[in-house]
Amino acid sequence: MNAKSVTRALALGGVVLSYGLSFGCGGGGKGAGGTTSNTTGTMSTGTMSTTGTGAQGGSILFDISGEVLALGGYAFPPVNAGDAAFVDGWEVHFTEFIVTVDKIKISQNPDMNSGDESQTGPLVAEVDGPWAVDLHKGGPLPGKGGAGEQAVQLTTLDNQNKNGGAPFAADTRYAFGFDIVPASANAMNVNLDAQGMADYMMMQQKGYNVLYVGTATWKGDTGQSICTTGKPADAEFKNFPTTVNFKLGFKSPTTYVNCQNPDNDPAKPLGTEEHQRGIVVKSNQQAIAQLTVHSDHPFWESFTHDSPAHFDMIAARYTGSMGTPNAVLEDVVGVDPTAITDKQGNAVPWRGCVSGYTPPTMGQMSFDPLTIPVVPNGDPTKDIRDLYDYMTYNQSTQGHLNSDGLCFVQRHYPSPQ
């Protein structure tokens, strides 16, 4: 999550999200009928290469990043005031943050409809993967989110391969979008190691498009934390594990459409949007479009963008466990996100361990789905049925452009839109 906070309610009928092109380390892909360059190999063979014009005006470099939080995780207590943290006292570190991306698209006229970000002009270029990337590994390129950011190249594009191979019009703004898709045996391996490859095979078997692997350790009673003992709620938390290994897989294929671009600042955005839409293809230098995938979205307490992140609702599924539990997302199926309980059915209270954070309600943890109804056993295309649906819905908003550029979100799984 970038230090700049963007607050936005996720709207039915087309969620606008932040997106940034920042995935793995050193990638590549072949566009249909156009010229691209890359340095990656396929999942099953070795090196695949094509030729391109390289870093010059009239071309676009596509890279990807999970930003600095995908690299180092979320320290607790936060090192500096205002640093991103899990407000309930958990320190979270990743060993893998694997995504599969595909179909990077460039279209005409990003400003076609000022009130509907999903509308653009005709498609003029597309680069197809898919690419399998571990965002935890970072890459050799500088990221867009500030100091310590890393990105890895996917590919470059130097012509309108869906428009007869015409060159991009100099100093012209085009709409940008991309997909996050299910893991595939056809994906090009950008930077997965042996363990990553094994987990990627598991992702294929289970239909995951995003996988979080790591460890959460509760440190709310250390350092500058304001968590204290002696509260009535402590009787519940004494049953919680203090270390949880996790392997959280998401089945949420999503298209991010017509993203806003912080690189265009200080250009005036449309309406109440945060940044001007689209990528400017420059005549004198290569444009950079960084797909950015934020790691905190599944853990938000609300469908409001950039809500505080929590881990207690996951740890609660393993109360009374012997040893260190191994958390999976499937274990939150059936849990009411508006009245969170532990494994034994006991109410889980809010826990605030960061100065300045106040839980939104008193008593039992209750996440806020805004206008979307929560209906157990309801219609997944209209309702949030449980915590599994809730976390998946928030996770599906994690795609951005150039760090925190918001995009229109089109979900391709049974979900409220």
N, C-alpha and C positions, 0 to 999 in steps of 0.2 A: 504494500500500500504506500503510495507516495505521501510525503509529508503534507502535501496540500490536500485538505479535506473537501470532498464534494458531497453535498447532501442532496439527495434526490429521492423522491418516492418512486418506487417501481410501479409503472402504470400498466393496467390491463390493456391488451391490444397492441403491445409493442413497447418493450422496455428499453429505455435508453441506458447504455452502459458505457463505461470507459474501456478503451481498448488500446493496446500498444503492441507493435510487432517485435517481440523479443523472445525467441524460443531457445534453441540449443546452441551447441558450439560447432560451427562450420557445417552448413547444410547445403542442400541444393535440390533442384527439381527441374523437370522438363515441362515447359509450357506447350500447349497445343498449337503448333504452327508458328511459334515465335522463337526468338533467340534468347536464351537464358544461359547463365553460367552457374556452376555449383562445384562443391568439393566433397560431397558425401557419397557414401555407398548405399546400396540397397540393403534391406534387412537380411537377405539371404545370400547375396553374392559379394561383390567387393566394390570397386570404384566405378562410378558412373560419371562421365564428364561431358559437357557440351561447351560450346564456345560462345563468348559474348564480348561486348565492347568494353566492359570493365567500368571503372569509376570515371564517368564523363558526363557532361551535360546531356540532357535528353533521356537519361536512364534512371531506374529506381533500384535501390538495394533494399531487399527485404531481410530483416533479421528478427530475432525473437528473444524475449527476456522475461524472467519471473521476478525481476528487480532484486534488490539487495536482501529482501526478506526471504526469498526462496533460497538464497545462498546461506545466510547465517541464522535464519530463523528469528524467533521472537524471544528476546531475553526477558528474564524477570528477576529482580525488579528492572524496569526499563533503565537503560544507562543514562539517558537524558530525559528531562521533562518533555513530554509531548511525543516521545518515541512510540511507535506502534507496539502494543502489548495486549496480551489476553488479560482482561480486567479482573478475572476471577483468580489470578495468581499463578497460572500455569506458564511455565517456560516450554516453548515448543520449538523443536528442531527437526529438520527434514533430512533424510538420507536419500530420498528420491522424490521428485515432483514431475511426473511423466505426463505428457500430453501428446496427442496426435492432431496435427493441423493439416489443412488442405484448402485448395481452391481459393487462392488469393486473387481477388477480383478488382479491376479498375474500370470505372464507368464514367460516362459523361455527366455533367450537370448535377453536382451534389446539392445545389440549392433549388432543385426543381419545386419542392413544396416546403415552405417555411414551417408549416405545422405538422408535417409528417416526414420524419427522418428516413423512413423506409423507402421513400420514392427517389429514384435517380433517373438519369438518362440512360441510353443504351450501353450495354457492356462492350468495352473496346479491347480489353486484355484480360487474360487469366493465366495463372501459373498453377499447375496441379502437382501435388505431392502424391500421396500423403507423406508427411515427415514425422518421425517419432523422436521426441526430444525430452531429455531430462533437464528441466529448468534449474534444478539444484546445482548442476555442474557449471552453470554460467557459460562464459565464452570469452574469446579474446577481444571482442569489440566493446567500445564504451557504450553503456546503456543511456537511456534518455532521462532517467529519474534522478540524476544527481551523483554525488560522490559515492564510489564503491559499486556503482551499477555495472553489470556485465551483460553482453548480448552475444549471440552467435548467428552467423549468416546462414540464411536458407538459400537464397538465390538472387539473381538480378534479372531485370527485364529492360529491354531497350527499344521495344516497338509495340504497336497495337496489334497483337497477334490474332485478335478477333475482329479486326477491321482492315483486313488485307495487308497487314504488315506495315501500315503507315507509321511514320515516326510520331512520337508524342508531340503535341503542339507546345512550343516553348512557352514557359512562364504561364502555364494554364493549370487550373485547379481541377482535379479529377476526384470522384468518389472512390473510397477504398473500403474493402471488406474482406473477411476470411471466415473459414469454418474450423470448428473443433469437432472431430469425427471419431467414431469408434476405432480402437486399435485394429490394425490390419497387417496380415502377413506380407502385403505388398508395400508397406511403408518403408521409406528410406531411413536407415539408422543414422541419426545425426551424431549422437554422442553416448548411446547406451553402452554400459560395460556389461560384464557377464551376468551380474545380479540383475541389472536393469533389463537385459534380454529375457531372463527367466521370468521376471515380473511382467514384462510386456507380453509374453506368451499367455500368462494368466489373464491379463487384460483382454486379450483376444477371446479366450474361452468364456469369459464372463460378460463380454460386451461393454467394457469400460472404455471411456474416451479420456478420462483424467484419473490419475492415481496419486494419492498422497501417502508416503511412507515415512515414518519417523517415530519420535519419542516425545511424550509430554511428561514433565516433572513438576509437581506442585511445589512452588516456592513462596507461597503467599505469606508464610510466617517468618520470612527472612528479610534482611536488609531494611530498605526504606518502606516496606509494605505497611499498609494500615490495617491489614487483617490481624485480628487479635483473638485470643482464646477467651473463654468464659461466656460467650454468647449462647443463647438457647439453641441456635442453629448448629452449633458445634456437635451436638449429639448425632445429627445426620452426617456431618462431614467426617466424623471419626470412622465411619464405615467405608469411606472412599479410599481407593488405592492412591498412592502418592506418585507412582510411576505407571504410565500406560504406553505400551507400544501400539502403534496404529498402522493400518493399511486400509485406507479409505478410498474405495473405488466408486466413480460416478458414471451413470448411464444417462448422459445429457447432451447428445449431439446438438450443436447450436451454430447458427450463422450470425456473424456480427456485420451489420450493414451500415454503410455510409457514416463512418466514424468521424468524430470531431478530432481536430489536430492541434495540440498545444503549440506545435512548432509554427503555426500560423499567427500566433499572438504578435503584436497587439491588434490584429485585424478584428473588426467587430463581428461577433457571432450573430446568428439569427435568433430573434426572440429572446427567450430566457436561457438558451443554451450557453455552455461554458466557453466554448471555443468555436472558431470557424470550422466548417466541415471540409474534409478532403485534403489531398496531397497536391502540392504545387510541383509539377515537373519543370525543373529549372534548365535554362539554356547554358549556364556556365559551370554547373556542378551537379553531381549525382544527388538525387533526392533520396532520403532515408525514410522508410516506413517500418517502424519497429512494432511488431505484434507484442503486446504486453499482456501477461496473464497474472493477475493478482491472486495471492495465496490465501487471503483472509476471508474472502466472501462466504464460504460455507459456514463460518462460525459466528456470523452476525446475529444480533438479538432482534433484528427487525428487517423488514423488506425495504427500509429506508437505506439508501446508499451510504456506505461508510459508517455503519452502526458499530458499536463496541463489539469486540470478539470475545467468545467464551469457549471453554472446554468442559465445564462441569457437566453439561448435558450428556456428553459422551462418557466421561468417567463414571457417571451415575449408573450406567448399565452394567458396571462391574463391581458394585458394592459387595463386600464380603468375599471377594475373590482371594484365593491363595496364590501368592507369587505375583508376578507382573502379568497383567492381562494383555491380550492382543486384540485391540479394538478393530471392528469392521463396521462399515456403514449399515449393513443389513441388520445389525443388532438394535438400531433405533426404529425399525419398522414397528408400527403400532403405538408409538409414544405420542401423546398429545402435545404438540409444541406450545400450546397455550396453557398447559398445566403439567409441567415436566415432573416426572417421577423417577425414582431409582429402580433397580432390578426387582426389589421386593414390593414395589408399588407405593413407597413412601414419597411424600412431597419433597422436592428439592428446593431449598430456599435460594434466593439470590445471594451471591457472595461478591463483594466489591473490595478489591485490594489495591487500587490505584487512586492516588490522590486526585480529586476532582471528579471522580466517577460516582454517580448516584444511580442505583437501579431504577428503572422506569416505573416499577410498581412495588408495593410492599408484599412480603410473604413469599409465596411460591413463584419460582421462575416461570415466566409467561412471555414467550416470544410473540412479536407483533407482525402478523401477515397483512396489515393494512386492510385493503378492501377485499382481499381474496378470502372466501369463506373456508373455515376448517371444518371438514365433515368426515368423520371416520367412516371408512367403506364407501366414500362418496365417488363422484365421477372425477377421475384424475385430470380430465381436460378442463374442468371447471373449478375443482376444489383442491385444497391441500388436505391430504388424508391423515398425515402423521409427520413426525420429525424427519423421517427419511425424505418425504416430498419437500418439506420446508428447507432442509439443508441443500437439496439438489437444486431447488428453484434459485436460491441465493447463489450457489456455486455457478450456475449457468450464466450469471452476469459478469463473470470475471475477465472477459476478453476486452482489450482496450487498444488504442493506437497511441504510440509515442508517449508511453507512461500512463497518462490519465485521460486520454481522449475518449469521451463517451460514444457508444455506438447504439444503434437500434438492434434489439435482440429478437431473433427468430428461433424459437425452440423447435426441435424436430423429434420430440418425444412426448408422450401424453402428459400435458401440463397446461395450466392456465396460461394464456398469452397476454 
